[in-house]
Amino acid sequence: MPELPRYKCHRTSTPPKLDGTVSDPAWETAPWTEEFVDIRGGDSPAPRFSTRAKLMYDDEFLYVGARLEEPHVWSTMAKKNTMLFEENNFEVFLDPDGDGQNYYEFEINPLGTIWELTLPKPYSEGGVPVDPTNLPGLRTAVHLDGTLNDPADTDAGWSVELALPWVDLAAYGQTPPAAGDEWRMNLMRIEWDHQIVAGEYRKGEAQDFWVWSPQYEVDMHKPQHWGILEF
């Protein structure tokens, strides 16, 4: 099995302005991840659209920013803590102690709708999600580089910023992390095909799963294949 990807998460002295653009000067010292790949890894086709993310932290928050290339930004799901993977979304998985148990999953869509849940253990081991989780101090922002739900034009994409509070993440492991600590993490984007019918987007039947750390099967709940987040 190839070596796990590793992301060096730097401390920031200045919290970023969370407007969804990932363009605040505070982000400049945070490197981008590698381009996301197909969840199956290996010789799977390269994703059609670019997806990258960056992370940093301070005494209060873990910050996550992501940019998703997308010529057709559409979304309909506006109810919190519903199954956002049924449409296009961006997801974060965090396992602070790296034991594959009691880990956090976060999802967000272009409307800014979120879903949070806790997995006591992976589904394949009989895990049943604790839903909703609701980190009280969570902050999120979405920016659209284009127009939402308008098939008449071509969009550039959408971007996301998150601030995950250490005080809330303490339920999953020791926080805040010390320099040199390593967590297990993965990031994913779900991309559904679509049709345009009577001037509106209609979701198709097929979807792609594009990830930071390949899982070698279509299952994000294999924590042993998640990458390493190093502080």
C-alpha positions as CSV (number, residue, x, y, z in Angstrom):
1,M,0.0,0.0,0.0
2,P,1.4,3.5,-0.9
3,E,2.6,5.7,1.9
4,L,-0.2,7.8,3.5
5,P,-0.3,11.5,2.5
6,R,0.9,13.9,5.2
7,Y,-0.2,17.6,5.7
8,K,1.9,19.9,7.9
9,C,-0.5,22.1,9.7
10,H,1.1,25.4,10.7
11,R,0.1,27.7,13.6
12,T,-1.2,31.1,12.6
13,S,-0.7,34.2,14.8
14,T,-3.6,35.9,13.0
15,P,-7.1,34.3,12.6
16,P,-8.4,34.5,9.1
17,K,-11.5,36.4,8.2
18,L,-14.0,33.7,7.4
19,D,-15.8,34.8,4.3
20,G,-15.5,31.5,2.3
21,T,-12.9,32.8,-0.2
22,V,-9.8,31.3,1.4
23,S,-8.1,34.5,0.3
24,D,-7.5,36.3,3.6
25,P,-3.7,37.1,4.0
26,A,-3.6,34.8,7.1
27,W,-4.0,31.8,4.7
28,E,-0.8,32.7,2.7
29,T,1.5,30.7,4.9
30,A,-0.7,27.6,4.8
31,P,0.3,25.2,1.9
32,W,-2.3,23.7,-0.3
33,T,-2.9,19.9,-0.2
34,E,-2.2,17.8,-3.2
35,E,-5.0,17.7,-5.8
36,F,-7.7,15.3,-4.7
37,V,-7.8,11.9,-6.4
38,D,-10.4,9.3,-7.1
39,I,-11.4,7.5,-3.9
40,R,-10.3,4.1,-5.4
41,G,-6.7,5.3,-5.9
42,G,-4.4,3.4,-8.2
43,D,-5.1,3.7,-11.9
44,S,-8.5,5.3,-11.4
45,P,-9.4,8.2,-13.7
46,A,-8.2,11.6,-12.5
47,P,-11.0,13.9,-11.3
48,R,-12.5,16.1,-13.9
49,F,-12.3,19.2,-11.7
50,S,-9.7,20.5,-9.3
51,T,-10.1,20.3,-5.5
52,R,-7.5,21.4,-3.0
53,A,-7.6,22.4,0.7
54,K,-5.4,24.0,3.3
55,L,-5.4,24.0,7.1
56,M,-3.9,26.0,10.0
57,Y,-4.6,26.5,13.7
58,D,-4.3,28.8,16.6
59,D,-5.1,28.5,20.3
60,E,-8.9,28.4,19.7
61,F,-9.6,26.8,16.3
62,L,-8.5,24.4,13.6
63,Y,-9.1,26.2,10.3
64,V,-10.0,24.4,7.1
65,G,-10.3,26.1,3.7
66,A,-11.1,24.4,0.4
67,R,-11.6,25.4,-3.2
68,L,-13.7,23.3,-5.6
69,E,-13.6,23.9,-9.3
70,E,-17.1,23.5,-10.6
71,P,-18.6,24.8,-13.9
72,H,-22.2,24.2,-12.7
73,V,-22.8,25.1,-9.0
74,W,-26.1,23.8,-7.9
75,S,-27.7,22.7,-4.6
76,T,-31.2,22.2,-3.2
77,M,-30.7,20.8,0.3
78,A,-31.3,23.5,2.9
79,K,-32.2,21.5,6.0
80,K,-29.4,21.1,8.6
81,N,-28.2,17.6,9.5
82,T,-29.7,15.9,6.5
83,M,-27.9,13.5,4.2
84,L,-25.9,16.0,2.2
85,F,-24.0,13.3,0.3
86,E,-27.2,13.0,-1.8
87,E,-25.9,16.1,-3.7
88,N,-22.6,17.8,-4.3
89,N,-20.7,18.5,-1.1
90,F,-17.4,18.8,0.7
91,E,-16.5,16.7,3.7
92,V,-14.0,16.6,6.6
93,F,-13.1,13.5,8.7
94,L,-11.1,13.9,11.9
95,D,-9.8,11.2,14.2
96,P,-7.5,12.9,16.8
97,D,-6.1,9.8,18.5
98,G,-5.9,7.8,15.3
99,D,-7.6,4.7,16.7
100,G,-10.4,4.5,14.1
101,Q,-13.0,4.9,16.8
102,N,-15.1,7.9,17.9
103,Y,-14.3,10.2,14.9
104,Y,-16.0,13.3,13.6
105,E,-17.5,13.9,10.2
106,F,-18.5,17.2,8.8
107,E,-20.3,18.0,5.5
108,I,-21.3,21.2,3.8
109,N,-22.9,22.1,0.4
110,P,-22.9,25.2,-1.8
111,L,-26.0,26.6,0.1
112,G,-23.9,26.5,3.3
113,T,-26.1,23.8,4.8
114,I,-24.1,21.5,7.2
115,W,-24.3,18.0,8.6
116,E,-22.3,16.9,11.6
117,L,-22.1,13.4,13.0
118,T,-20.0,11.2,15.2
119,L,-19.1,7.6,14.3
120,P,-18.3,5.5,17.4
121,K,-16.7,3.0,14.9
122,P,-16.8,2.4,11.2
123,Y,-20.0,1.2,9.6
124,S,-18.3,-2.0,8.5
125,E,-17.6,-2.8,12.2
126,G,-21.2,-2.2,13.2
127,G,-20.9,1.5,13.8
128,V,-24.1,3.6,14.2
129,P,-23.7,7.3,13.7
130,V,-24.5,9.7,16.6
131,D,-26.4,12.4,14.7
132,P,-26.5,15.3,15.1
133,T,-23.2,16.1,16.8
134,N,-23.3,19.9,16.6
135,L,-20.1,21.5,17.7
136,P,-21.5,24.6,19.5
137,G,-18.7,26.9,18.5
138,L,-18.4,25.8,14.9
139,R,-18.1,28.6,12.3
140,T,-18.5,28.1,8.6
141,A,-18.6,30.2,5.4
142,V,-19.2,29.5,1.7
143,H,-18.3,31.6,-1.3
144,L,-19.7,31.1,-4.8
145,D,-17.5,32.0,-7.8
146,G,-20.5,32.1,-10.1
147,T,-24.2,31.8,-9.7
148,L,-26.1,29.2,-7.8
149,N,-28.7,27.0,-9.7
150,D,-28.4,28.9,-13.0
151,P,-27.6,26.6,-15.9
152,A,-27.5,29.6,-18.3
153,D,-23.9,30.5,-17.4
154,T,-20.6,28.7,-16.6
155,D,-19.3,29.0,-13.1
156,A,-15.7,28.9,-11.8
157,G,-16.6,27.0,-8.6
158,W,-17.2,27.4,-4.9
159,S,-15.1,27.5,-1.8
160,V,-15.5,26.8,1.9
161,E,-13.9,27.9,5.2
162,L,-14.4,26.3,8.6
163,A,-13.3,27.1,12.1
164,L,-13.5,24.0,14.3
165,P,-13.2,24.9,18.0
166,W,-10.7,22.9,20.1
167,V,-13.0,23.0,23.1
168,D,-15.7,21.1,21.2
169,L,-13.3,18.7,19.4
170,A,-12.0,17.6,22.9
171,A,-14.8,15.0,22.8
172,Y,-12.7,13.1,20.2
173,G,-9.2,13.4,21.7
174,Q,-6.6,15.6,23.4
175,T,-7.0,19.3,22.4
176,P,-5.5,21.6,21.6
177,P,-2.7,19.6,19.9
178,A,0.9,20.1,20.9
179,A,3.6,20.7,18.2
180,G,4.5,17.3,16.7
181,D,1.1,15.7,17.5
182,E,-0.4,13.7,14.6
183,W,-4.0,13.2,13.9
184,R,-5.7,11.1,11.2
185,M,-7.7,13.0,8.7
186,N,-9.4,12.8,5.3
187,L,-11.1,15.2,3.0
188,M,-13.7,14.4,0.4
189,R,-15.7,15.9,-2.3
190,I,-18.8,14.2,-3.8
191,E,-19.7,15.2,-7.4
192,W,-23.0,14.0,-8.9
193,D,-23.7,14.1,-12.6
194,H,-26.7,16.2,-13.7
195,Q,-29.0,17.1,-16.5
196,I,-30.6,20.4,-17.5
197,V,-34.3,20.0,-17.9
198,A,-36.6,23.0,-18.6
199,G,-33.8,25.4,-17.6
200,E,-33.2,23.7,-14.2
201,Y,-30.6,21.3,-12.9
202,R,-31.7,17.7,-12.3
203,K,-29.5,15.3,-10.4
204,G,-28.4,12.2,-12.3
205,E,-27.7,8.7,-11.2
206,A,-23.9,8.6,-11.0
207,Q,-21.5,10.2,-8.6
208,D,-17.8,10.5,-8.1
209,F,-15.9,10.5,-4.8
210,W,-12.7,12.6,-4.9
211,V,-10.5,12.5,-1.8
212,W,-7.2,13.7,-0.3
213,S,-6.1,10.3,0.8
214,P,-7.3,7.4,-1.4
215,Q,-9.4,4.6,0.3
216,Y,-8.8,1.9,-2.4
217,E,-12.6,1.3,-2.4
218,V,-15.7,3.4,-2.4
219,D,-15.9,3.7,1.4
220,M,-14.7,6.7,3.3
221,H,-15.1,4.9,6.6
222,K,-11.8,3.0,6.4
223,P,-9.8,5.2,8.9
224,Q,-6.7,3.1,8.4
225,H,-6.4,4.7,4.9
226,W,-6.8,8.3,6.1
227,G,-3.8,10.6,5.8
228,I,-1.8,12.3,8.6
229,L,-2.4,15.8,9.9
230,E,0.8,16.9,11.6
231,F,0.8,19.9,13.9
